[in-house]
Amino acid sequence: MENKKTTGIVLLVVGIIVLLISLLADVLGVGTWSGFGYYQIGGAVAGAIVAVVGLVLTLKK
């Protein structure tokens, strides 16, 4: 039971980090061009999905 919560917390944190890096890529200087590109959209969607899965695992009884 505790292992699922730990995995959930790790996934939640990783998902939030990927989401934030994707959304702030241009500000951080890691974007390929100015504007919101396909990689940023993909990273934001993937980060959000991983974060939601982590949240579900964390809150699951």
C-alpha positions as CSV (number, residue, x, y, z in Angstrom):
1,M,0.0,0.0,0.0
2,E,2.8,2.4,0.9
3,N,4.6,1.6,-2.3
4,K,1.7,2.9,-4.4
5,K,1.6,6.1,-2.5
6,T,5.3,6.7,-2.9
7,T,5.0,5.9,-6.7
8,G,2.0,8.3,-6.8
9,I,3.9,11.1,-5.2
10,V,6.9,10.6,-7.5
11,L,4.7,10.6,-10.6
12,L,2.9,13.7,-9.3
13,V,6.1,15.7,-8.8
14,V,7.6,14.5,-12.1
15,G,4.4,15.3,-14.0
16,I,4.3,18.8,-12.5
17,I,7.9,19.4,-13.4
18,V,7.5,18.3,-17.0
19,L,4.3,20.4,-17.3
20,L,6.0,23.5,-15.9
21,I,9.1,23.1,-18.1
22,S,6.9,22.6,-21.1
23,L,4.8,25.7,-20.4
24,L,7.8,27.9,-19.6
25,A,10.2,26.6,-22.2
26,D,10.4,29.9,-24.0
27,V,11.0,31.8,-20.8
28,L,13.6,29.4,-19.7
29,G,15.4,29.5,-23.1
30,V,14.9,25.9,-24.0
31,G,12.3,26.4,-26.7
32,T,13.1,25.9,-30.3
33,W,11.4,29.1,-31.4
34,S,9.2,31.7,-29.9
35,G,5.6,30.8,-29.5
36,F,3.9,27.6,-28.3
37,G,5.1,24.7,-30.4
38,Y,4.1,21.0,-30.9
39,Y,6.8,19.8,-28.4
40,Q,5.5,22.2,-25.8
41,I,1.9,21.0,-26.3
42,G,3.0,17.3,-26.1
43,G,5.1,17.9,-23.0
44,A,2.3,19.8,-21.3
45,V,-0.3,17.1,-22.1
46,A,2.1,14.3,-21.0
47,G,3.0,16.1,-17.8
48,A,-0.6,16.7,-17.0
49,I,-1.5,13.1,-17.6
50,V,1.4,11.8,-15.4
51,A,0.5,14.3,-12.7
52,V,-3.2,13.2,-12.7
53,V,-2.1,9.5,-12.5
54,G,0.2,10.3,-9.7
55,L,-2.6,12.2,-7.9
56,V,-5.0,9.3,-8.3
57,L,-2.4,6.8,-6.9
58,T,-1.6,9.1,-4.0
59,L,-5.3,9.6,-3.0
60,K,-6.4,6.0,-3.6
61,K,-7.1,4.1,-0.4
